[in-house]
Amino acid sequence: MKSFANSTPVRIISVIQNYIVLALLVIIPLLVFVQVILRYVLNLPLMGIEEILLFPAIWLYFLGGSMASQARNHIDCGVLVLYIKKEKSLALFRLVRMVLSVIFGSWATYWAFWFFSYSLGKWKQSDLLYIPMFFGESAIFIGCALMVFFSIIELIDRVNEYRAAASKYE
């Protein structure tokens, strides 16, 4: 059974996402290091680094959630899985769990899109450097949309898994 998760478009999105996260994982400590050196070694605090840090931090947070969806490392309670012995029942449980994940994720993405549109329309700016807040706030919608995208891919795989398990009992 071939997984849709290995298709070319999914791999391209995953590679782009991984490079962005890698860049963010370099940028954030670098900014903190610069601020520490400027403030505590040179006694020349640079105003605004804390404000700048908010943008890559929120992107890292939401892209990290997306990467967890992609890797299928969801936070869940695995107790029920220990008690389900039949392969078909386990496949059905996983399928229902993913249906609920897609439903709730889509609901969150809907509201994230509303906030995305609101942020784009208002074009608020940060207090000190006047950076448009849209650049940070857009991460909420994009991250949620990617989480739902990867959840839908897992849902397709769970449907195939359930079909395969059900066909064994026919």
Secondary structure in CASP SS format (residue, H / E / C, confidence):
PFRMAT SS
TARGET T0000
AUTHOR 0000-0000-0000
METHOD secondary structure of the structure
MODEL  1
M C 1.00
K C 1.00
S C 1.00
F H 1.00
A H 1.00
N H 1.00
S C 1.00
T H 1.00
P H 1.00
V H 1.00
R H 1.00
I H 1.00
I H 1.00
S H 1.00
V H 1.00
I H 1.00
Q H 1.00
N H 1.00
Y H 1.00
I H 1.00
V H 1.00
L H 1.00
A H 1.00
L H 1.00
L H 1.00
V H 1.00
I H 1.00
I H 1.00
P H 1.00
L H 1.00
L H 1.00
V H 1.00
F H 1.00
V H 1.00
Q H 1.00
V H 1.00
I H 1.00
L H 1.00
R H 1.00
Y H 1.00
V H 1.00
L C 1.00
N C 1.00
L C 1.00
P C 1.00
L C 1.00
M C 1.00
G C 1.00
I H 1.00
E H 1.00
E H 1.00
I H 1.00
L H 1.00
L H 1.00
F H 1.00
P H 1.00
A H 1.00
I H 1.00
W H 1.00
L H 1.00
Y H 1.00
F H 1.00
L H 1.00
G H 1.00
G H 1.00
S H 1.00
M H 1.00
A H 1.00
S H 1.00
Q H 1.00
A H 1.00
R C 1.00
N C 1.00
H C 1.00
I C 1.00
D C 1.00
C C 1.00
G C 1.00
V H 1.00
L H 1.00
V H 1.00
L H 1.00
Y H 1.00
I C 1.00
K C 1.00
K C 1.00
E H 1.00
K H 1.00
S H 1.00
L H 1.00
A H 1.00
L H 1.00
F H 1.00
R H 1.00
L H 1.00
V H 1.00
R H 1.00
M H 1.00
V H 1.00
L H 1.00
S H 1.00
V H 1.00
I H 1.00
F H 1.00
G H 1.00
S H 1.00
W H 1.00
A H 1.00
T H 1.00
Y H 1.00
W H 1.00
A H 1.00
F H 1.00
W H 1.00
F H 1.00
F H 1.00
S H 1.00
Y H 1.00
S H 1.00
L H 1.00
G H 1.00
K H 1.00
W C 1.00
K C 1.00
Q E 1.00
S C 1.00
D C 1.00
L C 1.00
L C 1.00
Y C 1.00
I C 1.00
P E 1.00
M C 1.00
F H 1.00
F H 1.00
G H 1.00
E H 1.00
S H 1.00
A H 1.00
I H 1.00
F H 1.00
I H 1.00
G H 1.00
C H 1.00
A H 1.00
L H 1.00
M H 1.00
V H 1.00
F H 1.00
F H 1.00
S H 1.00
I H 1.00
I H 1.00
E H 1.00
L H 1.00
I H 1.00
D H 1.00
R H 1.00
V H 1.00
N H 1.00
E H 1.00
Y H 1.00
R H 1.00
A H 1.00
A H 1.00
A H 1.00
S H 1.00
K H 1.00
Y C 1.00
E C 1.00
END
